[in-house]
């Protein structure tokens, strides 16, 4: 072991356990002038000159912690992988926890869960403090994956074991996770018959009853408190309910809608307006005054806003057209405005918010679902429609930024041969056939072989319509890929099933759908029997535009506020975009069911 300076002894003693040192005549004080800058190099020097593997691992762990503090996550993880977590030492457990934490910071939650699984098998994990550390990191990983049912269970378990000073933060996270649950996930968790969890779910359901006035919601919560005085949420209510007591004074008294009512988007605007007014008149008095401006009759957005100002609105809903959104970038908004569309590169602007049926939200949810099921690889196939190609590119971009390996991206012409050739290429069946022909030509004899699909593909993202999907799923089954799930956005569900549709052609396709469409009944007063799913979605958008306008103060005052709407679980991100989380569904025996009924998300 190399001789260590006496001045270094003081550094090490304050940074970790005591280290045995020897005095050296020629000291190098310049190298130790700054503890912060020299600490990593110091730990690495000690690790490389350590007497044994055990001591070396502890020094490498300290070096990795130093790099983690510097936010050099890649280097920290490299040190841990090569020198700590691959060994069986006293430092292995801490190394696995640090690796999991770094993976969460790098937005690679699947890697974090893998490290935590190994840490859980370590004997040190049995200590209550260490068990809590594992559970906290696991919660953060599940939240990144948006596996909210599992995250809720993990946070609930923590609430029973954390020290008092950490309970409050965990309770806030638990509430946020519960607010992210879809209705189907809520029902799934209620079946567990956990009284504490069901208490949380009960008060969440109060906020989901958007037909109630804020006073009625607050009264319902007060009654729940009286019945459940010892529940954590009764003694420390979520901030949402604290704000409800004042929200009646903050809700808008005047709302102005900017919609194109006479041009090519007339039908779309009418559907949005129908949804908005349906919710407006379902709301008990007093109601806001609603004013409507036809943007097709104005020369510019500046002129439309001048007209809107005449009504002194508290909030503005619209516009719908992207060209009008672009104009807003050059205008100062004095009133909060929720646009019903978004641009690809929309700069953040004061008082400008966005709410739309954007496929990006749905793609993110599909990727999170696949990751929570353990999927790591994907492929993309699409029709050659402009919107489908754009959606496929969007998926590729999001996948590449979410630790998903994209193996291939293909599109096909709308012909039987093009579809078949594309599927064969996607599954590498064509390569198998070429190898067989090559061998037959070399050996001058026929070869009997069994074709098979590639084995490295976890799922396929498909961008196309329902009629296209009915032809893709059978081809995948024919070419030995019946076990590979097909994922798609709600655009696949563009029409109702007909009597000629074969069940096996549509099952095992998981796609997003709005809760309002999943729950829709034939006697629904808003949806007409002849409404297409496209029109239903726009009506749902109008319903939630009304909800966002009236509950806007909550999003302003609660940074992680979530709200259950017709289009999904609504939240507001830092870019002032209202995101939505929809239901994930599939067909089984001709009816829509929750995808988790066929693919448990645990």
VENTA-V567360 format. One record per residue. RES is the residue in one small letter. SS is DSSP state (A for helix, B for strand, O for the rest). Layout:
res->RES ss->SS
res->RES ss->SS
This chain:
res->x ss->O
res->x ss->O
res->x ss->O
res->x ss->O
res->x ss->O
res->x ss->A
res->x ss->A
res->x ss->A
res->x ss->A
res->x ss->A
res->x ss->A
res->x ss->A
res->x ss->A
res->x ss->A
res->x ss->A
res->x ss->O
res->x ss->O
res->x ss->O
res->x ss->O
res->x ss->O
res->x ss->O
res->x ss->O
res->x ss->O
res->x ss->O
res->x ss->O
res->x ss->O
res->x ss->O
res->x ss->O
res->x ss->A
res->x ss->A
res->x ss->A
res->x ss->A
res->x ss->O
res->x ss->O
res->x ss->A
res->x ss->A
res->x ss->A
res->x ss->A
res->x ss->A
res->x ss->A
res->x ss->A
res->x ss->A
res->x ss->A
res->x ss->A
res->x ss->A
res->x ss->A
res->x ss->A
res->x ss->A
res->x ss->O
res->x ss->O
res->x ss->O
res->x ss->O
res->x ss->A
res->x ss->A
res->x ss->A
res->x ss->A
res->x ss->A
res->x ss->A
res->x ss->A
res->x ss->A
res->x ss->A
res->x ss->A
res->x ss->A
res->x ss->A
res->x ss->A
res->x ss->A
res->x ss->A
res->x ss->A
res->x ss->A
res->x ss->O
res->x ss->O
res->x ss->O
res->x ss->A
res->x ss->A
res->x ss->A
res->x ss->A
res->x ss->A
res->x ss->A
res->x ss->A
res->x ss->A
res->x ss->A
res->x ss->A
res->x ss->A
res->x ss->O
res->x ss->O
res->x ss->O
res->x ss->O
res->x ss->O
res->x ss->O
res->x ss->O
res->x ss->O
res->x ss->A
res->x ss->A
res->x ss->A
res->x ss->A
res->x ss->A
res->x ss->A
res->x ss->A
res->x ss->A
res->x ss->A
res->x ss->A
res->x ss->A
res->x ss->A
res->x ss->A
res->x ss->A
res->x ss->O
res->x ss->O
res->x ss->O
res->x ss->A
res->x ss->A
res->x ss->A
res->x ss->A
res->x ss->A
res->x ss->A
res->x ss->A
res->x ss->A
res->x ss->A
res->x ss->A
res->x ss->A
res->x ss->A
res->x ss->O
res->x ss->O
res->x ss->A
res->x ss->A
res->x ss->A
res->x ss->A
res->x ss->O
res->x ss->A
res->x ss->A
res->x ss->A
res->x ss->A
res->x ss->A
res->x ss->A
res->x ss->A
res->x ss->A
res->x ss->A
res->x ss->A
res->x ss->A
res->x ss->A
res->x ss->A
res->x ss->A
res->x ss->A
res->x ss->A
res->x ss->A
res->x ss->O
res->x ss->O
res->x ss->O
res->x ss->A
res->x ss->A
res->x ss->A
res->x ss->A
res->x ss->A
res->x ss->A
res->x ss->A
res->x ss->A
res->x ss->A
res->x ss->A
res->x ss->A
res->x ss->O
res->x ss->O
res->x ss->O
res->x ss->O
res->x ss->O
res->x ss->A
res->x ss->A
res->x ss->A
res->x ss->A
res->x ss->A
res->x ss->A
res->x ss->A
res->x ss->A
res->x ss->A
res->x ss->A
res->x ss->A
res->x ss->A
res->x ss->A
res->x ss->A
res->x ss->A
res->x ss->A
res->x ss->O
res->x ss->O
res->x ss->O
res->x ss->A
res->x ss->A
res->x ss->A
res->x ss->A
res->x ss->A
res->x ss->A
res->x ss->A
res->x ss->A
res->x ss->O
res->x ss->O
res->x ss->O
res->x ss->O
res->x ss->A
res->x ss->A
res->x ss->A
res->x ss->A
res->x ss->A
res->x ss->A
res->x ss->A
res->x ss->A
res->x ss->A
res->x ss->A
res->x ss->A
res->x ss->A
res->x ss->A
res->x ss->A
res->x ss->O
res->x ss->O
res->x ss->O
res->x ss->O
res->x ss->O
res->x ss->A
res->x ss->A
res->x ss->A
res->x ss->A
res->x ss->A
res->x ss->A
res->x ss->A
res->x ss->A
res->x ss->A
res->x ss->A
res->x ss->A
res->x ss->A
res->x ss->A
res->x ss->A
res->x ss->O
res->x ss->O
res->x ss->O
res->x ss->O
res->x ss->A
res->x ss->A
res->x ss->A
res->x ss->A
res->x ss->O
res->x ss->O
res->x ss->O
res->x ss->A
res->x ss->A
res->x ss->A
res->x ss->A
res->x ss->A
res->x ss->A
res->x ss->A
res->x ss->A
res->x ss->A
res->x ss->A
res->x ss->A
res->x ss->A
res->x ss->O
res->x ss->O
res->x ss->O
res->x ss->B
res->x ss->B
res->x ss->B
res->x ss->B
res->x ss->B
res->x ss->B
res->x ss->O
res->x ss->O
res->x ss->O
res->x ss->O
res->x ss->O
res->x ss->O
res->x ss->A
res->x ss->A
res->x ss->A
res->x ss->A
res->x ss->A
res->x ss->A
res->x ss->A
res->x ss->A
res->x ss->A
res->x ss->A
res->x ss->A
res->x ss->A
res->x ss->A
res->x ss->A
res->x ss->A
res->x ss->A
res->x ss->A
res->x ss->O
res->x ss->O
res->x ss->O
res->x ss->O
res->x ss->O
res->x ss->O
res->x ss->B
res->x ss->B
res->x ss->B
res->x ss->B
res->x ss->B
res->x ss->B
res->x ss->A
res->x ss->A
res->x ss->A
res->x ss->O
res->x ss->O
res->x ss->O
res->x ss->A
res->x ss->A
res->x ss->A
res->x ss->A
res->x ss->A
res->x ss->A
res->x ss->A
res->x ss->A
res->x ss->A
res->x ss->O
res->x ss->O
res->x ss->O
res->x ss->O
res->x ss->O
res->x ss->B
res->x ss->B
res->x ss->B
res->x ss->O
res->x ss->O
res->x ss->O
res->x ss->O
res->x ss->A
res->x ss->A
res->x ss->A
res->x ss->A
res->x ss->A
res->x ss->A
res->x ss->A
res->x ss->O
res->x ss->O
res->x ss->O
res->x ss->O
res->x ss->O
res->x ss->O
res->x ss->O
res->x ss->O
res->x ss->B
res->x ss->B
res->x ss->B
res->x ss->O
res->x ss->O
res->x ss->O
res->x ss->O
res->x ss->O
res->x ss->O
res->x ss->O
res->x ss->O
res->x ss->O
res->x ss->O
res->x ss->O
res->x ss->O
res->x ss->B
res->x ss->B
res->x ss->B
res->x ss->B
res->x ss->O
res->x ss->O
res->x ss->O
res->x ss->A
res->x ss->A
res->x ss->A
res->x ss->A
res->x ss->A
res->x ss->A
res->x ss->A
res->x ss->A
res->x ss->A
res->x ss->A
res->x ss->A
res->x ss->A
res->x ss->A
res->x ss->A
res->x ss->O
res->x ss->O
res->x ss->O
res->x ss->O
res->x ss->B
res->x ss->B
res->x ss->B
res->x ss->B
res->x ss->B
res->x ss->B
res->x ss->B
res->x ss->O
res->x ss->O
res->x ss->A
res->x ss->A
res->x ss->A
res->x ss->A
res->x ss->A
res->x ss->A
res->x ss->A
res->x ss->A
res->x ss->A
res->x ss->A
res->x ss->A
res->x ss->A
res->x ss->A
res->x ss->A
res->x ss->A
res->x ss->O
res->x ss->O
res->x ss->O
res->x ss->O
res->x ss->B
res->x ss->B
res->x ss->B
res->x ss->B
res->x ss->B
res->x ss->B
res->x ss->B
res->x ss->B
res->x ss->O
res->x ss->O
res->x ss->O
res->x ss->A
res->x ss->A
res->x ss->A
res->x ss->A
res->x ss->A
res->x ss->A
res->x ss->A
res->x ss->A
res->x ss->A
res->x ss->A
res->x ss->A
res->x ss->O
res->x ss->O
res->x ss->A
res->x ss->A
res->x ss->A
res->x ss->A
res->x ss->A
res->x ss->A
res->x ss->A
res->x ss->A
res->x ss->A
res->x ss->A
res->x ss->A
res->x ss->A
res->x ss->A
res->x ss->A
res->x ss->A
res->x ss->O
res->x ss->O
res->x ss->O
res->x ss->O
res->x ss->O
res->x ss->O
res->x ss->O
res->x ss->O
res->x ss->O
res->x ss->O
res->x ss->O
res->x ss->O
res->x ss->O
res->x ss->O
res->x ss->O
res->x ss->B
res->x ss->B
res->x ss->B
res->x ss->B
res->x ss->B
res->x ss->O
res->x ss->O
res->x ss->A
res->x ss->A
res->x ss->A
res->x ss->A
res->x ss->A
res->x ss->A
res->x ss->A
res->x ss->A
res->x ss->A
res->x ss->A
res->x ss->A
res->x ss->A
res->x ss->A
res->x ss->O
res->x ss->O
res->x ss->O
res->x ss->O
res->x ss->O
res->x ss->O
res->x ss->B
res->x ss->B
res->x ss->B
res->x ss->B
res->x ss->O
res->x ss->A
res->x ss->A
res->x ss->A
res->x ss->O
res->x ss->O
res->x ss->O
res->x ss->O
res->x ss->O
res->x ss->O
res->x ss->O
res->x ss->O
res->x ss->O
res->x ss->O
res->x ss->A
res->x ss->A
res->x ss->A
res->x ss->A
res->x ss->O
res->x ss->O
res->x ss->B
res->x ss->B
res->x ss->B
res->x ss->B
res->x ss->B
res->x ss->O
res->x ss->A
res->x ss->A
res->x ss->A
res->x ss->A
res->x ss->A
res->x ss->O
res->x ss->O
res->x ss->O
res->x ss->O
res->x ss->O
res->x ss->O
res->x ss->O
res->x ss->O
res->x ss->O
res->x ss->O
res->x ss->O
res->x ss->O
res->x ss->O
res->x ss->A
res->x ss->A
res->x ss->A
res->x ss->A
res->x ss->A
res->x ss->A
res->x ss->A
res->x ss->A
res->x ss->A
res->x ss->A
res->x ss->A
res->x ss->A
res->x ss->A
res->x ss->A
res->x ss->A
res->x ss->A
res->x ss->A
res->x ss->A
res->x ss->O
res->x ss->A
res->x ss->A
res->x ss->A
res->x ss->A
res->x ss->A
res->x ss->A
res->x ss->O
res->x ss->O
res->x ss->O
res->x ss->O
res->x ss->B
res->x ss->B
res->x ss->B
res->x ss->O
res->x ss->O
res->x ss->O
res->x ss->O
res->x ss->B
res->x ss->B
res->x ss->B
res->x ss->B
res->x ss->O
res->x ss->O
res->x ss->O
res->x ss->O
res->x ss->B
res->x ss->B
res->x ss->B
res->x ss->B
res->x ss->B
res->x ss->O
res->x ss->B
res->x ss->B
res->x ss->B
res->x ss->B
res->x ss->B
res->x ss->B
res->x ss->O
res->x ss->O
res->x ss->B
res->x ss->B
res->x ss->B
res->x ss->B
res->x ss->A
res->x ss->A
res->x ss->A
res->x ss->O
res->x ss->O
res->x ss->O
res->x ss->O
res->x ss->O
